[in-house]
Amino acid sequence: MAIRLMDSKSENTNKKYFDIFRIWKQFCSSHDCCALPANSVHVALYLNYLLDRHLSFSAISSVVYAIKWVHEVNGLSDPTTSSFVQNMLESSKRTARKPDMRISDEIMKCVLKNISNPYIYDYTTDFYLLPPVSDLCRMTVPDLELLYQRYLSTVQTVCKTQRRFGKITDGEWDVCVEPKYLPKYKCLVYSFGIANDFPFADDIARFYNCEVHSFDPSMGKKGYVRIKDQSYFHDTGLSDITRLNPDGNMKRMQTFLDIRTELNHLKRMPNVVKMDIEAWEWNVLPEMFAAGQFPKQLIIEFHLWSQKYTTQRDMWIQRLAVLRNVYDAGYRIFWMNRNHICRYKSHFTKQPTLACHEISLIRNGPNIMMSSSG
């Protein structure tokens, strides 16, 4: 029966659960408890320990599933069904973020381990390059928060000619209009996240004669042609998964590549991609890059979403890992706008802190960090 239970999960899922279970065994060996079979009170205490270390609901639930799975495979009673464990799981759920950020297996495993050799970041630098995940996992939560704020407030490259498109009061976005990044003919622009606000799309269509496609599944409107042969609205959202036939309150969502395929744009990479998608960017960007999708220019509002999860280590590490992924893909920040309306009170500094960063990036632009160091 154990073999059949193993076969019911993918090889990667089995490996993930057993890796997480090994960390639970290590905890038990140093805290005088039995990992298998486990006592439900000890499991609840372990979850409390993880909550004290600022892990998210996603990480906590993975631990519960791993312990449950290993007990089932070995024909043992499941200790995670007890009220003690379920109450701890519910407690972690109350601080769950929205939307659900995908936490990589690498990060999941490293945040469950103790920090035996802390990584000290050198903040005396002018350019806040991001270390690899292995080092991020060794940083404290206050340091992760500080590095995130410093990184998104640092210009990394130069665009000699840039222009703001959109409404002055709100909805303006800085675009690099150098011909390399935005040609004045046959330019293609995708704008995700509209909220009935089209000035950005209208401006860039009018002044640069671009073909512009605007996307938003939350406006209650069907897709339509706004300007013949030039400007279009689609009632579709950008996601890391494609869901074409939603039910109930679910929206129609597609990946970036699937959107390009549906619009017959596979031979035309958008020159500019603007995203204001309320924290979905953290899931979308890794999926885009994994699928080989690299627009010349990205204009993104990065969201922290809620103060409730700004104390969670895995969430900070995952955000910084995504930003490192953006950097490794060749994108450099040429402009940032501090949205002071969108703030939260830092749990660590007790000061108002930016929760939304409007960032403009170009790919393979001049690297002022390299020229500065030389």
C-alpha positions in Angstrom: 0.0 0.0 0.0 2.9 2.4 0.8 4.1 2.1 -2.8 0.6 3.0 -4.2 0.5 5.9 -1.8 3.8 7.1 -3.1 2.7 6.7 -6.7 -0.3 8.9 -6.0 2.0 11.9 -5.7 4.5 13.2 -8.2 8.2 12.4 -7.6 8.9 16.1 -6.9 6.1 16.3 -4.4 7.3 13.2 -2.6 10.8 14.6 -2.5 9.5 17.9 -1.2 7.5 16.3 1.6 10.4 14.0 2.7 12.8 16.9 2.7 10.5 18.9 4.9 10.0 15.9 7.2 13.7 15.5 7.6 13.8 19.0 9.0 11.0 18.1 11.4 13.1 15.0 12.5 16.1 17.3 13.1 13.9 19.5 15.3 12.7 16.5 17.2 16.2 15.2 17.8 17.2 18.5 19.4 13.9 18.9 21.4 13.5 15.4 22.8 10.4 14.4 20.8 9.5 11.6 18.5 9.1 12.5 14.8 7.5 9.1 13.7 5.0 8.4 15.1 4.5 12.0 16.2 2.6 13.3 19.1 0.0 15.9 18.0 1.0 18.2 20.9 4.6 18.1 19.7 3.5 18.9 16.1 1.5 21.8 17.4 4.5 23.1 19.4 6.6 22.8 16.2 4.1 24.9 14.2 4.1 27.5 17.0 7.9 27.5 16.8 7.7 28.1 13.0 5.1 30.9 13.5 7.5 32.6 16.0 10.1 32.5 13.2 7.7 34.4 10.9 6.8 31.7 8.4 3.8 32.2 6.2 0.6 30.1 5.9 2.0 28.5 2.8 5.1 27.2 4.6 3.2 26.1 7.7 0.6 24.2 5.6 3.4 22.4 3.7 4.8 21.2 7.0 1.4 19.9 8.0 0.9 18.1 4.7 4.5 16.6 4.9 4.0 15.2 8.4 0.5 13.9 7.5 1.9 12.2 4.3 4.8 10.4 5.9 2.5 9.0 8.6 0.0 7.8 5.9 2.8 6.2 3.9 4.0 4.3 7.0 0.5 3.2 8.0 0.4 5.3 11.1 -2.3 7.5 12.6 -2.3 11.1 11.3 -1.3 13.5 14.2 -2.2 16.6 12.2 -6.0 16.0 12.6 -6.0 17.0 16.2 -7.5 20.3 17.3 -4.1 21.5 18.6 -2.6 21.2 15.1 -5.6 22.5 13.3 -5.9 25.6 15.6 -2.2 26.4 14.9 -2.8 26.0 11.1 -5.8 28.3 11.4 -3.7 30.9 13.3 -1.2 31.0 10.5 -4.0 31.3 8.0 -5.2 34.5 9.5 -2.0 36.2 8.4 -2.1 34.7 4.9 -1.3 37.1 2.1 -3.4 37.8 -0.9 -2.8 36.8 -3.6 -1.1 33.5 -2.8 2.6 33.9 -3.6 4.3 30.8 -4.9 7.1 29.9 -2.5 9.9 27.9 -4.2 11.0 24.5 -2.7 14.5 25.9 -2.2 13.2 28.7 -0.1 10.7 26.5 1.7 13.5 24.2 2.9 16.0 26.9 3.9 13.5 29.0 6.0 12.7 25.9 8.0 16.3 25.6 9.2 18.0 27.5 12.0 20.2 30.5 11.0 23.5 29.2 12.4 25.8 31.6 10.4 23.9 34.9 9.7 24.7 36.7 6.5 25.7 40.4 7.1 24.8 42.6 4.2 27.2 45.5 3.4 24.9 48.6 3.3 27.7 51.0 2.7 27.5 50.3 -1.0 25.8 52.7 -3.4 24.3 49.8 -5.4 22.3 47.2 -3.5 23.0 44.0 -5.5 21.0 41.1 -4.3 22.8 38.0 -2.9 21.7 34.4 -3.9 18.9 32.7 -2.1 21.4 30.7 0.1 22.6 34.0 1.6 19.1 35.6 1.7 18.0 32.7 3.9 20.7 33.6 6.4 19.5 37.2 6.8 17.2 38.4 9.5 13.7 39.7 8.7 14.6 43.4 9.5 17.6 43.1 7.1 15.4 41.6 4.4 12.9 44.4 4.7 15.7 47.0 4.6 17.4 45.4 1.5 14.0 45.3 -0.3 13.4 49.0 0.3 17.0 50.0 -0.7 17.0 47.9 -3.8 13.8 49.3 -5.2 15.0 52.8 -4.5 18.2 52.6 -6.6 18.6 53.6 -10.2 20.8 51.0 -12.1 20.9 52.3 -15.6 20.3 55.3 -17.8 17.6 56.0 -20.3 18.6 59.2 -22.2 15.1 60.0 -23.3 12.1 59.1 -21.1 8.5 60.3 -21.0 5.6 60.1 -18.6 2.4 58.8 -20.1 -1.0 58.9 -18.4 -3.0 61.1 -16.0 -1.0 63.5 -13.9 -2.9 62.9 -10.7 -2.7 59.2 -10.9 -1.9 56.5 -13.4 1.3 58.1 -14.9 4.1 55.8 -16.0 7.6 56.5 -17.0 8.6 54.9 -20.3 12.0 54.9 -22.1 11.3 56.3 -25.6 14.7 55.7 -27.1 14.1 54.0 -30.5 15.8 50.9 -29.2 13.1 50.4 -26.6 10.1 52.1 -28.2 10.2 52.6 -32.0 7.9 55.2 -33.5 6.4 52.8 -35.9 4.9 49.3 -35.4 5.4 49.5 -31.6 3.3 47.2 -29.5 2.3 47.8 -25.9 0.5 45.6 -23.3 -1.0 47.3 -20.3 -2.2 45.0 -17.5 -4.4 46.4 -14.7 -6.6 49.2 -15.9 -9.4 49.8 -13.3 -11.3 51.9 -15.9 -8.3 54.2 -16.3 -7.1 54.4 -19.9 -5.0 57.6 -20.1 -1.7 55.7 -20.2 -3.0 53.5 -23.1 -4.5 56.5 -24.9 -1.4 58.7 -24.5 1.1 56.2 -25.8 -1.2 55.3 -28.7 -1.7 58.9 -29.6 1.9 60.2 -29.4 3.7 57.1 -30.6 1.0 55.5 -32.8 1.5 52.2 -30.9 -0.9 49.3 -31.1 -2.0 49.1 -27.5 -3.8 46.2 -25.7 -5.3 46.8 -22.3 -6.2 44.0 -19.9 -8.4 43.8 -16.8 -10.8 41.1 -15.8 -12.3 43.0 -12.8 -14.1 45.9 -14.6 -17.3 44.0 -15.5 -16.9 44.8 -19.2 -16.5 42.5 -22.2 -13.5 43.0 -24.5 -14.0 45.6 -27.2 -12.1 47.7 -29.8 -11.5 51.2 -28.4 -9.8 52.6 -31.5 -10.0 50.7 -34.8 -6.7 49.0 -35.7 -4.9 50.6 -32.7 -6.4 50.2 -29.2 -8.1 47.2 -27.7 -9.5 46.2 -24.3 -9.6 42.6 -23.1 -11.5 41.3 -20.1 -8.6 38.9 -19.2 -6.1 39.0 -16.4 -2.4 38.2 -16.4 -1.4 35.2 -14.2 1.1 32.4 -13.9 -1.7 30.0 -14.9 -4.3 29.9 -17.7 -7.9 29.6 -16.8 -10.1 30.2 -19.8 -13.5 29.1 -18.5 -13.9 30.4 -15.0 -16.8 29.6 -12.8 -18.6 31.8 -10.2 -16.4 34.7 -9.1 -13.3 33.4 -10.8 -11.9 35.6 -13.6 -10.5 34.7 -17.0 -6.8 34.5 -16.6 -3.9 33.7 -19.0 -0.2 33.5 -18.9 1.8 36.1 -20.9 2.8 33.5 -23.6 -0.8 32.3 -23.9 -2.0 35.9 -24.3 0.6 36.5 -27.1 -0.5 33.3 -28.8 -4.2 34.2 -28.7 -3.5 37.6 -30.1 -1.3 36.2 -32.9 1.7 38.1 -31.5 4.2 35.3 -31.3 6.3 37.1 -34.0 6.0 40.4 -32.2 7.3 40.8 -28.7 5.7 43.8 -27.0 8.0 46.8 -26.7 6.5 47.9 -23.4 4.7 45.8 -20.8 3.0 47.7 -18.0 1.8 45.8 -14.9 -0.3 47.1 -12.1 -1.8 43.8 -11.0 -2.0 44.0 -7.2 0.8 41.7 -6.2 0.3 39.0 -8.9 3.5 40.3 -10.4 5.4 38.1 -7.9 4.0 35.0 -9.5 3.8 36.3 -13.1 7.4 37.3 -13.6 9.1 34.0 -12.8 6.6 32.2 -15.1 7.2 34.7 -17.9 11.0 34.3 -17.7 10.8 30.5 -17.4 8.7 30.6 -20.7 11.3 32.7 -22.4 9.3 35.9 -22.5 11.6 39.0 -22.3 10.0 42.3 -23.4 12.4 45.1 -24.0 10.8 47.2 -21.3 8.9 46.5 -18.1 6.9 49.1 -16.2 5.7 47.5 -12.9 4.2 48.6 -9.6 5.5 46.2 -7.0 3.1 45.6 -4.1 3.7 44.3 -0.6 -0.1 44.1 -0.4 -0.6 44.0 3.4 1.2 44.8 6.6 0.0 41.5 8.0 2.7 39.4 6.3 5.7 41.9 6.3 7.1 39.9 9.2 7.2 36.6 7.3 10.7 35.5 6.3 9.8 33.3 3.4 7.7 36.1 1.8 10.6 38.6 1.9 13.1 36.0 0.6 10.7 35.1 -2.2 10.2 38.7 -3.2 14.0 39.4 -3.2 14.6 36.2 -5.2 12.1 37.3 -7.8 13.8 40.7 -8.0 17.2 38.9 -8.4 15.6 36.9 -11.2 14.5 40.1 -12.9 18.1 41.4 -12.6 19.6 38.2 -13.9 17.3 38.4 -16.9 19.0 41.6 -17.8 16.6 44.2 -16.6 17.8 47.4 -14.9 15.9 50.1 -13.1 16.1 53.5 -14.9 13.3 55.2 -13.0 11.3 54.7 -9.8 8.4 56.6 -8.4 7.7 56.5 -4.6 4.0 56.1 -4.1 3.7 57.7 -0.6 0.0 57.1 -0.5 0.6 53.3 -0.4 2.5 52.7 2.9 2.5 50.5 5.9 4.0 50.8 9.4 7.1 48.7 9.7 6.9 46.2 12.5 10.7 46.7 13.1 11.4 50.4 12.5 7.9 51.5 13.6 8.1 54.0 10.8 5.8 54.5 7.8 7.3 52.5 5.0 6.6 52.2 1.2 4.4 49.3 0.3 4.1 50.2 -3.5 7.1 51.0 -5.8 6.4 52.1 -9.4 9.5 50.8 -11.2 10.6 51.3 -14.9 13.1 48.8 -16.3 14.8 48.3 -19.6 16.6 45.2 -20.7 20.3 45.2 -21.6 20.7 48.9 -21.0 24.0 50.6 -20.0 25.1 49.3 -16.6 26.0 52.4 -14.5 27.0 50.1 -11.6 29.8 48.6 -13.7 31.0 51.9 -15.1 30.9 53.4 -11.6 33.0 50.7 -10.1 35.6 51.0 -12.9 
